[in-house]
Amino acid sequence: MLPVDGPAHQIWPEFQDIIDKDRASGRGGLEDLPVADARQKMGAALVRWGGPRVPGLRVDDLSLPLAKQHMSVRLYHPDAPRRRPLVIFVHGGGFVLGDVETHDSLAARLARAGSVTVASLEYRRAPEASSGEMLDQCLESVASLRRWAANQDWWSGVIGMAGDSAGATLAWLTTITMHGTMRNSSAGTIGGVLLFYPPLLPSCGTRSWEMMSEGHFLTRSTMRWFWEQFLSGSPMPAELDPLDPPPHVPRVDLIIGSRDPLLDEGLMLGWRLRDLHPRSQTLIIPGAIHGFAGMPAISPRSAALTDDLFAAFGRRLPLAPDSWDGINVPSPRHDALEGRGMR
């Protein structure tokens, strides 16, 4: 039996409805559209699935200075009088789609549930920006936001990284660059990382891809198109392997659905993280598809689950990175589904 077999791993009905309607429409995939049209189509869907912004936040837009340009950043401040971490959120969308507006609901929920200030990055996307340029934007934004936060009386001194889908990939690449041999000392270190279903292998050739290349929301043809756009300007440096991070990475919470074709890639990273940090955890959500965290308007249980994950992430971040050792915390949970289905 493969790890996604059985009743517990059936696609949630609210997600199956989206998949069935898209199949019945007879329309091609995003890869069949011009980039501008793909952005408009997916952007409208993401806003609809995300629903309205949660109340109880102060929201500001900031123009963040980088080396060669300014980046627009949306800040979400919770109604939390205590000192709190800053979490830098990198939105998903296959490196090509999505923006601060499409992920407004998700970033706001992270701020409120996690009791953290969230900085959502409006980074330049592929194909206009190369993979190297996108990573440089993220690295520079961490350094710039750290300098900005140092002048804010609410900041606890801790920075976290978070992202969904391709945004999770960028957040992870940023983290391992900062903590590895290419570390950017001006940006400092990251106190904790929250990753929702990051794509990690451009080949899209794992067993889970073979099982779920169609009929599971994210298709292999679309994901390959995303990778092509991301890597067309310049390849990633060979030493920057997301599945072979440096030894001194912070705690990582990695979340992926059992009905996500990226499942095996997530498990591969999860096993490596377990070896590197004793409190890292990989959580497999039975029956959830790619993108589930951004669909609270159509899935109340997804909203409740994601808010719980945000809250747990926020509770751990106030600990300074060097104070994790010796803290009495429960043993990490690592639901790796016995490792089956990988190659």
N, C-alpha and C positions, 0 to 999 in steps of 0.2 A: 504494500500500500504506500502510495506517495504521500508526502506530508500534508497536502491540501485535499486529500480524499476524505470522505465521511461527512455526515450531516453537520458537524460543528463548523465545517469550513465552507458551507454553502454561502454564496454571495448574498449579502443582506438584501432583502426585497426592494428597499428604496433605491439601492444602487443598481440592482438588476433592471429596474424600470428605466433608468437612464440609458443603460446599455441597449435594452430592447428597442427603445424609441429611436436611438441613433441608428441601429441596424435597419429598422423599418423605414427610415427616411431615405435610404439609398444614396445618401451623400458620401462623397469621398472623405478621406482623412485630412487633417490639417496640412499634411505635407503636399496635398494637391492644390493648395491655395497660395496666392502671393502672400508674402510675409505680412503685409499690412492687413490683408483680409483675415488671415489666421489670427492675428492679434485682436482684431475687432470681434471676431466670432467667439474666441475663447474668453476674451475679456468680459464680454457680456454674460457668458455662462458662469464665470467665476464670481462675478458680482451677485448674480442671482442666487447661486448656491451658498454664497457666504452670508447673505442676509444683511440686515442693518447692523451698524456698529453698536456694541453694548454700551449702556450708559455708565456714568460714574467715572469718567476720565477727562483729563485736560489734554487736548490735542494741539500741538504746535507744529509748524513747518519751519525747518531750518535749512539754510544754505551753507553747506559744509565745505570749507576750503580744502582742496587736494592739490597735488603738485602742479597739474596742468589745467585744472578746471575746478568748478564747484559741483558738488553733488547735492541734490535735493534729498532731505531726510525728514521723515515724519516721526515726531516724538509723541509717545503715548504715556502720560503720567497718571498712575492710579491715585485714588484718594487714600493714600497711606502716609501718615505723618512720619513714620520711622525712616531711618536711613536705609537705602535699598540699592540693589545692583542695577547696572545698566545692561540690558540684553540687546545685542545687535541682531536684527532679524533680516535675513536675506530671502526674498520671495522666490517662489518657484515659477515654472512656466517653460521648462525645456531649454533654458538659456536664451530663448527667443521671445517668449510671450510673457504676459503678466507685468504688473507694476505695483506701485504703492497703493493705487486705488483698488485694483482687483483683490489685493490681500489686506485691505483695510480692516475687515472684520476679524481676520485671523490674528493680525498683529494686536488689535485692541483686546481680544480675548486673552492673549498671552499676558498683556500688561495687567489686566484686571484680575484674572485667576492667579497669576504668578506673583502679584504684588511687586512688580518690577517696572522700571521705566524701560520702554521699548523704543529703539531707533530703527525704523524701517527704511532700508536703503533703496533709492531710485537709481540703480546702477545702469550703465549703458549695456545693452544686450547685443547678442549675436543676431545677424551677421555684421552689424555696423561696428561692433567691437570684437576683437580677437579674444581667445581664451586667456592669453597673458594679460591683456588690458583689463579684462573683467576681474581677474585675480588681483591685479595691482590696485584697482579701485577699492576692492574689499579691504586689502591690507592698509591702504592709506586711510580709509574711513575709520578703521579701528584706532589708528594712531591719532587721527584728528579728533575723534569722539572722546578718546581718553583725555586729551588735553582740555577739551571743552568740559567734560564731566568733573575734572579736578577743581573747577571753579563753581560747582553746584553744591549747595549745602545738603542736599538729600543723598548724595552719592556715597555708597558704602566702601568704595575703593575696588569693587569686584566687577569685572566685565564677563558676560556670558555671550555665547554665540548660539543662534538658532536659525533654522531654515526648513523649508519643505521642498521636496522634489529636487529640481536642479539648484534651487537656493540652498538646500541642505548640502549638496555637493560643493558649492562655492564656500559655504560656511566651514565645511570640513577641510577643504584645501587651504583656506585661510589659516585655520587652527594649526594644521600640521606644518605649514610653512613657518609660522611664528615659533613653533616649539621644536623645529628640526634644525638641520644644519644651515638652512637658509633663513634662520630666524631674524625677524625685523625688530631690533631692540627698541626702537622708538615706539612700537606698538605695544610692548610689554607682553604679558601672557594672558591666557584665557582661563577663567575660573571654572567653566563647565560648558558643555555643549549639548544641545537638544536637536536631534536630526530626525525628520520624518521622511522616510522612504527615498533616500538619495540614489540616483543612478550613478554607477561606479565603473561599469565596463562598456566601452563603446561597441564591442562586438555583438552585444545582445545575444549571446550564444549559450547561456546557461540552461540547465534543465528546466528551470521554472519558465524561462522564455519559450522553450520548446512546448511546454504544456499550455502556456497562457498567451501565446502571441496574438491571438484574436479573441474577441468576446469577453475581454476583461478590462474594458475602459481604455487603458493605455495599450496601444498596439505596437508591435515591433517595428512596423514601417514608420510610424510617427516618431518613435524613440530614436531610430537610426537617423532620421532627418534632423532631429534636434542635435544629435552628436555631430553630424556633418556641419551644421551651421556653427557650432561651438568651436570645432577644431579646424575649420577651413582657413582662418587667418594665420594661425600658428599652432603647432602641437604643444601639448603640455610637456614641461621638462621631464626627462626620463626619471630623474631622482624624486619627482613628486608623484608617488604612487599612492592613491587613496586607500588601497588595500594593504599597504606596507608602511604604516605611520611610524614616526620616530618613537623611541621608548618613553619619552617624558611627556605624554599627552595628558590632558585633564580628564576627569570623569566625563563619559559620554552616555547619554540616554538615546538609544537608537530604536525607532518605532517603525514597524512595517506591517502591512496587512498580509494575511495568508493567501489572498487572491490578487496579489500584486505581482506582475511578472518580474519585478525587481527583487523578489524574495531571496533568491539565492545570493545575489550580490550583498544584500543586507546581512545574511547569515555569515558570509565569508568575512565581512568586516567585523561583525559581532564576535566571532571566535577570536580574531586578532585582538580586539579591544579587551576581551576577558583576560588575555595573557598580559596586557600592558597596564591595566588599572583594575584593581580588585573590586571597585565599586561601580564600574561601568555595567550597563545592562542593555540587553536586547529584548524587546517586547514584541511578540508576534500577535497581532489582533485577528482572531479567527473570523473569516468571512469578509474582512474589510478589503476594499480595492485601493488602488493608487489614488491619492488625492482626498481620502476620506476626511482628513482633518479640516479641510476647507469647505465642507458641505453641511454646516449646521442647520441651514434653512430647510434641508430635505431629510435630515437624519438627526433627530433629537438625541439618540443614544451616542452618535458620533460626537455631538457637541458636548455631552456630559463627560464622555471618556477623555476627550481632548482637554477639556478644562481641568479634569483631575490630573492629567499629565503635566499641564502647565503649572498647577499649584504645587505639585511635588517638586518640579524643577526649581521653582522660585524659592521653596523652603530650603533647598540645599545650597543655593548660590551665596547666601550671606556668609558662609564659611570661607575664609580666605583659602586659596589653593594649598598653601603649605600647612594648613591646620587640619586637613582631612585625616591624616594618620593619627590613630589613637582615639578617634571619635567612635563612640559606641552606637553603631548603626546596624540594622538588620543585614543579613547576608544578601548579596545581590541576586536578583532574579534574572535568569537567562533562559528564556524559552526558545531553544534552538531547534525544537521539533526533531530531535535526535539526528539532525544533520542530513537527513535523507533528501534527495532531490537536487543535490549539488553535483557539479563536475568541474 
